[in-house]
Amino acid sequence: IPNRFITPEFAFQFHYFAIRKMHFLMRARGLVCFPGGYGTLDELFETLTLIQTGRIEPIPVLLYRREWWERLVNWQQLVDEGMIEQADLDIFRYVESADEAFEIIRSYCEERARDEADDENADPTGRGGPRHTASE
């Protein structure tokens, strides 16, 4: 049964969980992970891995309640054992409130919109200057 709180045209049904995660990440502007179980951990670690390996563009990955996450995962142990690099710990951030998470994602979206606008105005020849259309 689809989620009754979702607008019907946005109630996607996926047979395979991996496809659901792929579509989720294709549209995501951030990932906020609250304390959860295996499904939460699966989505978190898949996202971290895809960002770490350059398979997807980095998005904000926010872990709600630092104390909970640090009890669950010894991130520094992964670094100390050479499983990940120290820089990989920068892929995610801790947040302690919904407002804090919202501001981080809002800032990311604004920066991304500016970057996309800059890309649209870039000179495709690489010679510098703004791009102009034939009607200008």
C-alpha angles and dihedrals in degrees: 000000000000118000107275090216093061123088104250095240088056095049099104118187118206126189093201121050092214090060090050090053092047092053091045092054093044089062102032123114091187143347120234112189119198121191106291148136138268095313091054092048091047093053093043096050094042090052093047090049094049091050093044092052094043094244092128133026111262116265127180109281107195125187114202115220110018093206092058095048094045090052090050101044127030096212094177090056089060089054094043091052092048094245092124135009123254088245090060088071087068091066090082137037134200121239130188101195142034089239091056092050092047093052093050092050093043091053091048092051092048091049091047091050090051091049092050091049090050090050091052091053095045120115107254091206092062091231095115132251131083122305115253129199125223091255093060 
